[in-house]
């Protein structure tokens, strides 16, 4: 009887230890936004990029602070002003196929051909006008003119296998057939709007991931995300709701990690209409014969009417930094003398009067209600501030799934958006957001307001052709200041990236806001 009990106790102990080991080897991530596709070339959306980084890899990566580090490329250098040489590492795709220069050429050529892309990656591949495979681990990327930004562009493009053939379908990435990368985790399954399941890639070229399995859940509801952490259902949550920060800071079951991000939040203003705009009318609803938002004084007035410090303190609860530009202090492309607009409602009223709108006007302000931290609350706060200077503001907030499409079609007069500078350098937002919309050149691809300033375009072209880094940075700073002083959009704040992990886990906070399973480690390891 005693022997039987001991045997039972021994078996039970082994089972318990085994169960704990399995649990310790599995990580559940709570993502704050849905992943729209598993095709890494389909949509330049940060939630997609963050999730895809587990399965696919790029030639050049970024560390947590936003600095370039080798990815699938061991090194890169200029051979001449129009030729970049990339040396590739020994790596294998999940199906055992070696990664070679042929895969690089194939991936770059595939990007512009992706069908129905809502926001194409081709802005990052357009400069490459030719490729030359020197050997399986060396490739030359050729540009039409001197182009110093090619390494920064390669930070954005994931590599896929040339064995996928001509025109691999996005649907086949979603069902897993084509979801074959070189990354630390292998694709298991994808449920749109719900979760992605991944298993460790034991043949990974880099450090072996600690986690044998990753359950990447999409939980856009803030309260549900926090509740899932406190209940022990997930190991880490991203975009910790500001309203929960005080509670979580005092909870021994939780650890926080945070950093000021490269994600700016701003209000786009329509520049595409010169005449009548349905969403902007006179103070009594009368039709206006011109678009007030085309007038710099009106844009300045709308900006001066906003109390950014109040939004940061009361809406964001300290989890943001007021800004008038895309990158945070300390970044080489941050303009030190470009400070956030002050809160001056009286001056705003005077500017409206000077512009010919002494009694203000009516406008609809749109925003998503499930994409950025407190997005709907920010829109409501701005609307109340605009009301106080005589701009009668109607608020309309809708889910991101339909919001993004409508914003891209220039259906809105004023609308909230965010932009994460994943490359960490200033030409990224200038090329994508501020440059005049020009699909042929791959510029202004995310310029949803259709802002256009020839002087800004000229400076940007100069920066993009300047090979000397120090000289280029000076031009970028000049371009950023010229553009932001013209108020193409109303910059509000830089988000703070905040993660919360359950007790016993830590996460290295990233400026690019990506949540990577490889960055989640057990405390003390």
C-alpha positions as CSV (number, residue, x, y, z in Angstrom):
1,X,0.0,0.0,0.0
2,X,2.8,2.4,0.9
3,X,4.7,1.5,-2.2
4,X,1.7,2.1,-4.4
5,X,1.1,5.5,-2.8
6,X,4.7,6.5,-3.4
7,X,4.6,5.3,-7.0
8,X,1.4,7.4,-7.5
9,X,3.0,10.4,-5.8
10,X,6.1,10.1,-8.0
11,X,4.1,9.8,-11.2
12,X,1.9,12.8,-10.2
13,X,5.0,14.9,-9.5
14,X,6.5,14.0,-12.9
15,X,3.3,14.9,-14.6
16,X,3.1,18.2,-12.8
17,X,6.7,19.1,-13.7
18,X,6.1,18.0,-17.3
19,X,3.0,20.2,-17.5
20,X,4.8,23.2,-16.1
21,X,7.6,22.7,-18.6
22,X,5.1,22.6,-21.5
23,X,3.4,25.7,-20.2
24,X,6.7,27.5,-19.7
25,X,7.5,26.7,-23.3
26,X,4.3,28.2,-24.7
27,X,3.7,31.9,-25.0
28,X,0.4,33.7,-25.6
29,X,0.6,37.2,-26.9
30,X,-2.3,39.6,-26.9
31,X,-2.0,41.9,-29.9
32,X,-4.1,45.1,-29.9
33,X,-5.0,45.1,-33.6
34,X,-6.1,42.6,-36.2
35,X,-3.6,41.2,-38.7
36,X,-5.2,41.6,-42.1
37,X,-3.2,39.0,-44.0
38,X,-0.3,36.5,-43.7
39,X,1.1,37.7,-47.0
40,X,4.2,39.8,-46.0
41,X,3.9,42.0,-49.1
42,X,0.2,42.7,-49.0
43,X,-0.3,45.6,-46.5
44,X,2.2,48.1,-45.0
45,X,0.4,47.9,-41.6
46,X,2.3,47.7,-38.3
47,X,0.2,44.9,-36.8
48,X,0.9,42.8,-39.9
49,X,4.6,43.6,-39.9
50,X,4.9,42.7,-36.2
51,X,3.2,39.4,-36.6
52,X,5.0,38.5,-39.9
53,X,8.4,39.1,-38.2
54,X,8.0,35.8,-36.4
55,X,7.8,33.8,-39.7
56,X,9.7,35.9,-42.3
57,X,12.8,38.0,-42.2
58,X,14.3,41.0,-43.9
59,X,17.8,41.7,-45.2
60,X,18.3,44.3,-42.5
61,X,16.6,44.4,-39.1
62,X,16.4,46.9,-36.3
63,X,17.3,46.4,-32.7
64,X,14.9,47.6,-29.9
65,X,16.3,51.1,-30.1
66,X,15.7,51.4,-33.8
67,X,19.3,50.9,-35.0
68,X,20.2,48.9,-38.1
69,X,21.5,45.4,-37.5
70,X,22.2,42.4,-39.9
71,X,19.2,40.3,-40.8
72,X,19.4,37.9,-43.6
73,X,22.2,40.1,-45.0
74,X,25.5,39.8,-43.1
75,X,26.8,43.1,-44.6
76,X,26.0,45.7,-47.2
77,X,28.1,48.3,-48.9
78,X,28.3,50.6,-51.9
79,X,30.3,49.2,-54.9
80,X,29.7,52.4,-56.8
81,X,27.1,55.3,-56.6
82,X,24.4,53.2,-58.2
83,X,25.3,49.7,-56.9
84,X,24.8,48.2,-53.5
85,X,26.3,44.8,-52.6
86,X,24.6,42.6,-50.0
87,X,26.4,39.5,-48.6
88,X,23.9,36.9,-47.4
89,X,24.1,34.6,-44.5
90,X,23.5,30.8,-44.5
91,X,19.8,30.3,-43.7
92,X,17.1,27.9,-44.7
93,X,13.4,28.3,-45.3
94,X,11.0,26.3,-43.2
95,X,10.7,23.7,-45.9
96,X,14.5,23.1,-45.8
97,X,15.3,25.1,-49.0
98,X,18.5,27.2,-48.7
99,X,18.0,31.0,-48.7
100,X,20.0,32.5,-51.7
101,X,20.4,35.6,-53.7
102,X,17.8,34.3,-56.1
103,X,15.2,34.6,-53.3
104,X,16.2,38.3,-52.8
105,X,15.7,39.1,-56.5
106,X,12.4,37.2,-56.5
107,X,11.1,38.9,-53.4
108,X,11.9,42.4,-54.6
109,X,10.3,41.8,-58.0
110,X,7.2,40.3,-56.4
111,X,6.3,43.3,-54.2
112,X,4.9,45.6,-56.9
113,X,2.7,42.8,-58.4
114,X,0.7,42.0,-55.3
115,X,-3.0,42.3,-56.2
116,X,-5.5,44.4,-54.3
117,X,-2.9,45.7,-51.9
118,X,-4.5,48.5,-49.7
119,X,-1.0,50.0,-49.0
120,X,1.8,48.7,-51.1
121,X,5.4,48.0,-50.1
122,X,6.6,49.1,-53.5
123,X,7.7,52.4,-52.2
124,X,10.6,50.4,-50.7
125,X,11.5,48.5,-53.8
126,X,10.9,51.0,-56.6
127,X,14.5,52.4,-56.4
128,X,15.9,49.0,-57.4
129,X,16.0,49.0,-61.2
130,X,18.1,45.8,-61.6
131,X,19.6,42.9,-59.7
132,X,22.7,40.9,-60.4
133,X,23.3,37.6,-58.7
134,X,27.1,37.3,-58.2
135,X,26.9,33.9,-56.3
136,X,24.3,32.3,-54.0
137,X,25.4,34.5,-51.1
138,X,26.1,37.8,-53.0
139,X,23.6,40.0,-54.8
140,X,24.0,43.5,-56.3
141,X,21.0,45.9,-56.2
142,X,21.2,48.6,-58.9
143,X,19.6,52.0,-58.8
144,X,19.0,54.5,-61.6
145,X,20.7,57.3,-59.6
146,X,22.7,57.6,-56.4
147,X,20.3,56.4,-53.7
148,X,21.6,56.3,-50.1
149,X,18.4,55.1,-48.6
150,X,18.4,51.6,-50.0
151,X,19.5,50.0,-46.7
152,X,16.6,51.8,-44.9
153,X,14.2,50.5,-47.6
154,X,15.5,46.9,-47.1
155,X,14.4,47.1,-43.4
156,X,10.8,47.0,-44.7
157,X,10.8,44.1,-47.1
158,X,10.4,40.4,-46.0
159,X,12.1,37.7,-48.0
160,X,10.1,34.8,-49.5
161,X,11.2,31.7,-51.5
162,X,11.5,31.9,-55.3
163,X,10.1,28.4,-55.3
164,X,6.6,29.9,-54.7
165,X,6.6,30.6,-58.4
166,X,5.0,33.3,-60.5
167,X,2.3,35.4,-58.8
168,X,1.9,33.5,-55.5
169,X,-1.6,34.2,-54.2
170,X,-2.3,36.2,-51.0
171,X,-4.9,33.6,-50.2
172,X,-2.3,30.9,-50.2
173,X,-0.3,32.8,-47.6
174,X,-3.4,33.0,-45.4
175,X,-4.1,29.3,-45.6
176,X,-0.5,28.5,-44.9
177,X,0.5,27.0,-48.3
178,X,2.8,29.9,-49.1
179,X,3.6,31.0,-45.5
180,X,7.1,29.7,-45.6
181,X,9.9,32.0,-44.2
182,X,13.3,31.8,-42.6
183,X,12.2,33.2,-39.3
184,X,12.4,31.8,-35.8
185,X,8.8,30.4,-35.9
186,X,6.9,28.3,-38.4
187,X,3.3,29.0,-39.5
188,X,0.7,26.6,-38.0
189,X,-2.6,28.4,-38.6
190,X,-4.3,31.8,-39.1
191,X,-7.8,32.8,-38.1
192,X,-8.5,36.3,-39.4
193,X,-9.4,38.7,-36.6
194,X,-8.7,36.0,-34.0
195,X,-5.3,34.4,-33.8
196,X,-2.1,33.0,-35.4
197,X,-0.5,29.8,-34.2
198,X,3.2,29.3,-34.6
199,X,5.7,26.7,-33.6
200,X,9.4,27.1,-33.0
201,X,11.8,26.7,-36.0
202,X,14.4,24.3,-34.5
203,X,16.5,24.8,-37.6
204,X,16.7,28.6,-37.2
205,X,20.1,30.1,-38.1
206,X,20.1,32.4,-35.1
207,X,19.6,31.9,-31.3
208,X,17.1,29.2,-30.7
209,X,13.8,30.7,-29.5
210,X,12.9,29.9,-25.9
211,X,9.2,29.4,-26.8
212,X,8.2,26.1,-28.5
213,X,4.8,27.5,-29.4
214,X,3.3,31.0,-29.8
215,X,-0.4,31.8,-29.7
216,X,-0.7,35.2,-31.2
217,X,-4.1,36.4,-30.3
218,X,-5.8,39.6,-31.6
219,X,-7.7,41.3,-28.8
220,X,-8.5,44.9,-29.8
221,X,-10.7,45.6,-26.8
222,X,-8.6,47.3,-24.2
223,X,-10.4,46.0,-21.1
224,X,-10.4,42.5,-22.5
225,X,-6.7,42.6,-23.1
226,X,-5.9,43.7,-19.6
227,X,-8.3,41.2,-18.1
228,X,-6.7,38.4,-20.1
229,X,-3.3,39.2,-18.6
230,X,-4.6,39.5,-15.0
231,X,-6.4,36.2,-15.4
232,X,-3.2,34.5,-16.6
233,X,-4.6,33.7,-20.0
234,X,-1.8,35.5,-21.8
235,X,1.8,36.2,-21.1
236,X,2.1,39.6,-22.6
237,X,-0.1,42.4,-23.8
238,X,0.8,45.3,-26.0
239,X,-0.6,48.9,-26.0
240,X,-1.4,48.8,-22.3
241,X,-4.5,51.0,-21.9
242,X,-3.6,54.3,-20.2
243,X,-6.6,54.0,-17.9
244,X,-5.1,50.7,-16.5
245,X,-1.6,52.0,-16.0
246,X,-1.9,53.1,-12.4
247,X,-3.6,49.8,-11.5
248,X,-1.0,47.7,-13.2
249,X,2.0,49.6,-11.9
250,X,0.9,48.6,-8.4
251,X,0.1,45.0,-9.2
252,X,2.8,42.5,-8.1
253,X,1.6,40.0,-10.7
254,X,2.6,42.3,-13.6
255,X,5.8,43.9,-15.0
256,X,5.7,46.9,-17.4
257,X,8.2,48.0,-20.0
258,X,7.9,51.2,-21.9
259,X,9.6,53.6,-24.3
260,X,8.7,56.7,-26.3
261,X,7.9,55.4,-29.7
262,X,8.4,56.3,-33.4
263,X,4.6,56.3,-33.7
264,X,3.0,59.7,-34.2
265,X,-0.7,60.5,-33.9
266,X,-2.1,63.3,-36.0
267,X,-5.1,64.7,-37.9
268,X,-4.9,64.6,-41.6
269,X,-6.6,67.6,-43.4
270,X,-8.0,67.4,-46.9
271,X,-5.9,69.2,-49.5
272,X,-7.5,67.4,-52.5
273,X,-10.5,69.6,-52.9
274,X,-10.1,73.2,-54.0
275,X,-13.8,74.0,-54.2
276,X,-16.9,72.8,-52.4
277,X,-16.5,70.1,-49.7
278,X,-19.5,68.2,-48.4
279,X,-18.0,67.8,-45.0
280,X,-17.1,71.5,-44.6
281,X,-19.8,74.1,-44.7
282,X,-20.5,77.5,-43.4
283,X,-21.6,78.2,-39.8
284,X,-25.3,77.8,-40.7
285,X,-24.7,74.8,-43.0
286,X,-24.4,76.9,-46.2
287,X,-22.2,75.6,-49.0
288,X,-18.8,77.2,-49.2
289,X,-17.3,78.0,-52.6
290,X,-13.7,76.9,-51.5
291,X,-12.1,74.5,-49.1
292,X,-11.0,76.4,-45.9
293,X,-8.4,73.7,-45.2
294,X,-6.4,74.9,-48.1
295,X,-5.7,78.1,-46.2
296,X,-2.6,77.9,-44.0
297,X,-4.1,80.3,-41.5
298,X,-7.1,77.9,-41.0
299,X,-4.8,74.9,-40.5
300,X,-2.7,76.9,-38.0
301,X,-5.9,78.0,-36.2
302,X,-7.1,74.4,-35.9
303,X,-3.7,73.4,-34.5
304,X,-3.5,76.3,-32.0
305,X,-7.0,75.4,-30.7
306,X,-5.7,72.0,-29.4
307,X,-4.5,71.6,-25.9
308,X,-2.0,68.8,-26.5
309,X,-0.7,68.8,-22.9
310,X,-4.3,68.3,-21.7
311,X,-4.8,65.4,-24.1
312,X,-1.6,63.8,-22.9
313,X,-2.5,64.3,-19.3
314,X,-6.2,63.5,-19.2
315,X,-6.9,61.3,-22.3
316,X,-3.5,59.5,-22.6
317,X,-2.8,59.6,-18.8
318,X,0.8,60.4,-19.4
319,X,1.4,57.7,-22.0
320,X,2.4,60.1,-24.8
321,X,4.6,63.1,-25.6
322,X,3.3,66.2,-27.4
323,X,4.9,66.7,-30.8
324,X,5.0,68.6,-34.1
325,X,7.0,66.0,-35.9
326,X,7.3,62.3,-36.6
327,X,10.4,61.3,-34.6
328,X,11.2,61.6,-30.9
329,X,14.0,63.7,-29.2
330,X,17.3,61.9,-29.5
331,X,16.8,60.7,-33.0
332,X,19.2,62.2,-35.6
333,X,16.2,63.3,-37.7
334,X,14.4,65.0,-34.9
335,X,14.3,68.8,-35.4
336,X,15.2,70.3,-32.0
337,X,13.7,73.7,-32.7
338,X,10.4,72.3,-34.1
339,X,8.3,72.4,-30.9
340,X,4.6,71.4,-30.5
341,X,2.2,74.2,-31.2
342,X,1.1,76.0,-28.1
343,X,-2.5,76.1,-26.9
344,X,-3.7,79.6,-28.0
345,X,-7.4,79.6,-28.7
346,X,-7.6,83.4,-28.9
347,X,-4.9,83.5,-31.5
348,X,-6.7,80.7,-33.3
349,X,-9.9,82.8,-33.5
350,X,-8.0,85.7,-34.8
351,X,-6.5,83.6,-37.6
352,X,-9.9,82.3,-38.6
353,X,-11.2,85.9,-38.8
354,X,-8.2,86.9,-40.9
355,X,-8.8,84.0,-43.2
356,X,-12.4,85.1,-43.7
357,X,-14.2,82.9,-41.2
358,X,-15.0,85.2,-38.3
359,X,-17.9,83.0,-37.3
360,X,-16.1,79.7,-38.0
361,X,-17.5,76.9,-40.0
362,X,-18.9,73.3,-39.7
363,X,-16.7,70.2,-40.1
364,X,-16.9,66.5,-39.6
365,X,-14.0,65.0,-37.7
366,X,-13.5,61.2,-38.3
367,X,-11.5,58.7,-36.4
368,X,-11.1,54.9,-35.9
369,X,-12.4,53.5,-32.6
370,X,-10.2,50.4,-32.4
371,X,-6.8,51.1,-34.0
372,X,-4.7,53.5,-31.9
373,X,-4.5,54.1,-28.1
374,X,-7.6,56.0,-27.1
375,X,-8.3,57.0,-30.7
376,X,-12.0,57.7,-30.3
377,X,-11.4,59.7,-27.0
378,X,-8.8,61.8,-28.7
379,X,-11.2,62.7,-31.5
380,X,-13.9,63.7,-29.0
381,X,-11.4,65.9,-27.1
382,X,-10.2,67.7,-30.2
383,X,-13.9,68.3,-31.3
384,X,-14.7,70.0,-28.0
385,X,-11.6,72.2,-28.4
386,X,-12.5,73.2,-31.9
387,X,-16.0,74.0,-30.8
388,X,-14.5,76.7,-28.5
389,X,-13.0,78.6,-31.4
390,X,-16.3,78.5,-33.4
391,X,-15.6,75.4,-35.5
392,X,-18.8,73.4,-35.1
393,X,-17.5,69.8,-35.1
394,X,-19.4,66.6,-35.6
395,X,-17.6,63.4,-34.6
396,X,-17.8,60.2,-36.5
397,X,-15.8,57.1,-35.3
398,X,-15.9,53.7,-36.9
399,X,-14.0,50.4,-36.9
400,X,-10.6,50.4,-38.6
401,X,-11.6,47.7,-41.1
402,X,-13.8,50.2,-43.0
403,X,-12.2,53.4,-41.8
404,X,-8.8,52.8,-43.5
405,X,-10.4,52.2,-46.9
406,X,-12.6,55.3,-46.8
407,X,-9.6,57.5,-45.6
408,X,-7.6,56.2,-48.5
409,X,-10.3,57.3,-51.0
410,X,-10.2,61.0,-49.7
411,X,-13.8,60.7,-48.3
412,X,-12.9,62.7,-45.2
413,X,-12.2,66.3,-44.6
414,X,-10.4,65.8,-41.2
415,X,-9.5,62.5,-39.7
416,X,-7.2,60.9,-37.2
417,X,-4.4,58.6,-38.2
418,X,-1.0,57.4,-36.9
419,X,2.3,56.6,-38.6
420,X,5.1,54.4,-37.2
421,X,8.5,55.2,-38.6
422,X,9.8,51.6,-38.8
423,X,13.1,52.6,-40.4
424,X,13.8,55.1,-37.7
425,X,14.8,57.8,-40.2
426,X,13.1,61.0,-41.4
427,X,12.8,60.4,-45.1
428,X,10.4,57.5,-44.4
429,X,7.4,59.7,-43.4
430,X,8.5,62.4,-45.8
431,X,8.4,60.1,-48.8
432,X,5.3,58.2,-47.8
433,X,3.1,60.9,-46.2
434,X,4.3,64.4,-47.2
435,X,5.6,64.1,-50.7
436,X,3.2,64.9,-53.5
437,X,1.2,61.8,-54.4
438,X,3.0,60.3,-57.4
439,X,2.4,56.5,-57.9
440,X,4.8,56.4,-60.8
441,X,7.7,57.5,-58.6
442,X,6.4,55.6,-55.5
443,X,6.0,58.9,-53.5
444,X,3.2,60.0,-51.4
445,X,1.7,56.5,-51.2
446,X,0.3,57.2,-47.8
447,X,-0.5,60.9,-48.4
448,X,-4.2,60.5,-47.7
449,X,-4.8,64.2,-47.5
450,X,-3.1,64.8,-50.9
451,X,-0.9,67.5,-49.5
452,X,1.5,69.0,-52.1
453,X,4.3,71.4,-51.7
454,X,6.9,71.7,-54.6
455,X,9.5,73.2,-52.2
456,X,9.3,70.3,-49.9
457,X,9.4,67.8,-52.8
458,X,12.6,69.5,-54.2
459,X,14.4,69.3,-50.8
460,X,13.3,65.7,-50.4
461,X,14.7,64.8,-53.8
462,X,17.9,66.4,-52.8
463,X,18.1,64.4,-49.6
464,X,17.3,61.2,-51.4
465,X,20.2,61.7,-53.7
466,X,22.8,62.8,-51.1
467,X,25.2,59.9,-50.3
468,X,27.0,61.6,-47.4
469,X,25.0,60.7,-44.2
470,X,25.8,64.0,-42.3
471,X,24.9,66.1,-45.2
472,X,21.7,64.2,-45.9
473,X,20.6,64.5,-42.3
474,X,20.9,68.3,-42.5
475,X,18.7,68.3,-45.6
476,X,16.2,66.0,-43.9
477,X,15.9,68.3,-40.9
478,X,15.4,71.3,-43.2
479,X,12.8,69.4,-45.2
480,X,10.9,68.3,-42.0
481,X,10.8,71.8,-40.6
482,X,9.6,73.3,-43.9
483,X,6.9,70.7,-44.2
484,X,5.6,70.8,-40.6
485,X,5.5,74.6,-40.5
486,X,3.1,74.4,-43.5
487,X,0.8,72.2,-41.4
488,X,0.0,69.4,-43.9
489,X,-1.5,67.6,-41.0
490,X,-2.0,68.6,-37.3
491,X,0.6,66.6,-35.3
492,X,-0.7,65.7,-31.8
493,X,1.6,63.4,-29.9
494,X,4.1,60.5,-30.0
495,X,2.7,57.4,-28.3
496,X,4.6,55.7,-25.6
497,X,4.9,52.0,-26.3
498,X,4.0,50.1,-23.2
499,X,3.9,46.3,-22.7
500,X,2.7,44.4,-19.6
501,X,3.9,40.9,-18.9
502,X,2.8,38.4,-16.3
503,X,5.1,38.0,-13.3
504,X,8.3,36.1,-14.1
505,X,8.5,37.5,-17.7
506,X,10.2,40.6,-19.1
507,X,10.1,42.3,-22.5
508,X,12.6,44.6,-24.1
509,X,10.5,47.7,-25.1
510,X,10.9,48.6,-28.8
511,X,10.6,52.0,-30.4
512,X,9.0,50.4,-33.5
513,X,6.1,49.1,-31.3
514,X,6.6,45.5,-32.6
515,X,5.8,42.7,-30.2
516,X,8.2,39.9,-30.8
517,X,8.0,36.5,-29.0
518,X,11.8,36.4,-29.1
519,X,12.0,39.5,-26.9
520,X,9.9,37.9,-24.1
521,X,12.2,36.2,-21.7
522,X,11.9,34.7,-18.2
523,X,13.2,37.1,-15.6
524,X,16.8,36.6,-14.7
525,X,17.7,34.9,-18.0
